[in-house]
Amino acid sequence: MAGGRRNGHWVLCWLCVLLMVDRVSVASGLSTGAHTSPPFPASGVNQTPVVDCRDVCGLNASDRCDFIRTNPDCRSEGGYLDYLEGIFCHFPPSLLPLAITLYAFWLLYLFLILGVTAEKL
């Protein structure tokens, strides 16, 4: 039982690392991936602090889904699937390795379709 928990924890840590790498590489021109705010914010505007999506790894399993759904940093602009919501909202924490495996098979399927399409051209 403890080995299963260790494997689940390892997979969750690996997912967090991948999430960090993705967020840093997508950052628009920022070398550190940190969020910056203007030096003089507009007065009278309700400003909420932007919380980095990587902070989801430090939350309890019950709070992760709400964090992913309400944090604008965790939203992806394009695509058909919201992978973070799928991982943290639709799968219980005990089935995290299953979710990662399903996403890996989904990625393999997409590459196979890409290869078949490229071969026909």
C-alpha positions in Angstrom: 0.0 0.0 0.0 2.8 2.4 0.8 4.5 1.6 -2.5 1.3 2.6 -4.3 1.3 5.9 -2.5 4.9 6.5 -3.3 4.2 5.9 -7.0 1.2 8.2 -7.0 3.3 10.9 -5.3 6.1 10.4 -7.8 3.6 10.7 -10.7 2.1 13.9 -9.2 5.5 15.4 -8.7 6.4 14.6 -12.3 3.1 16.2 -13.5 4.0 19.3 -11.5 7.4 19.5 -13.1 5.9 19.1 -16.6 3.4 21.8 -15.7 6.2 24.1 -14.6 8.2 23.5 -17.8 5.1 24.2 -20.0 4.2 27.4 -18.2 7.8 28.7 -18.4 8.2 27.9 -22.1 4.8 29.5 -22.9 5.5 32.7 -21.0 5.4 35.6 -23.4 8.9 36.9 -23.6 9.6 36.5 -19.9 12.8 34.5 -19.2 11.8 33.5 -15.7 8.1 32.8 -16.3 7.2 35.1 -13.4 4.2 37.3 -13.6 4.8 41.0 -13.5 2.3 43.8 -12.8 2.5 47.4 -13.9 4.5 49.6 -11.6 1.5 52.0 -11.1 -1.8 50.1 -11.1 -4.9 52.0 -12.2 -6.8 53.4 -9.3 -10.3 52.2 -8.6 -9.8 48.9 -10.5 -10.4 45.7 -8.6 -7.1 44.0 -8.8 -6.8 40.4 -7.7 -3.4 38.9 -7.4 -2.5 36.4 -10.1 -1.6 33.1 -8.5 0.8 30.8 -10.4 -0.8 27.6 -11.6 2.1 25.6 -10.2 0.8 26.3 -6.7 -1.8 23.6 -7.3 0.7 21.0 -6.2 0.8 22.4 -2.7 -2.9 22.2 -2.1 -5.0 19.4 -0.6 -6.6 17.0 -3.1 -10.1 18.4 -2.3 -9.0 22.0 -3.1 -7.2 21.4 -6.4 -10.3 21.3 -8.7 -11.6 24.6 -7.4 -8.1 26.1 -7.8 -7.8 24.9 -11.4 -11.3 26.1 -12.3 -11.0 29.6 -10.8 -7.4 30.5 -11.5 -7.0 32.3 -14.8 -3.3 31.2 -15.0 -4.5 27.6 -15.4 -6.6 28.2 -18.4 -5.3 27.2 -21.9 -6.4 29.3 -24.8 -6.7 26.6 -27.4 -7.3 22.9 -27.7 -10.2 20.5 -27.3 -9.3 19.1 -23.9 -8.6 20.9 -20.7 -5.9 18.6 -19.4 -5.5 20.1 -16.0 -9.2 20.1 -15.2 -9.3 16.5 -16.4 -6.5 15.5 -14.1 -7.6 17.4 -11.0 -11.4 17.4 -11.3 -12.5 14.2 -13.1 -10.1 11.7 -11.6 -9.8 11.0 -7.9 -6.2 11.4 -6.5 -5.9 7.6 -6.2 -6.4 7.2 -9.9 -3.8 9.8 -11.0 -1.5 7.2 -12.6 -4.5 6.0 -14.7 -5.1 9.6 -15.9 -1.5 10.1 -16.8 -1.5 6.8 -18.7 -4.7 7.7 -20.6 -3.1 11.1 -21.6 0.0 9.3 -22.7 -2.1 7.0 -24.9 -3.9 10.0 -26.2 -0.6 11.6 -27.1 0.5 8.4 -28.9 -2.8 8.3 -30.8 -2.3 11.9 -31.9 1.2 11.2 -33.1 0.0 8.1 -35.0 -2.7 10.1 -36.7 -0.1 12.8 -37.6 2.2 10.2 -39.1 -0.6 8.6 -41.1 -1.6 12.0 -42.4 2.0 12.9 -43.3 2.5 9.6 -45.1 -0.5 10.1 -47.4 0.7 13.5 -48.5 
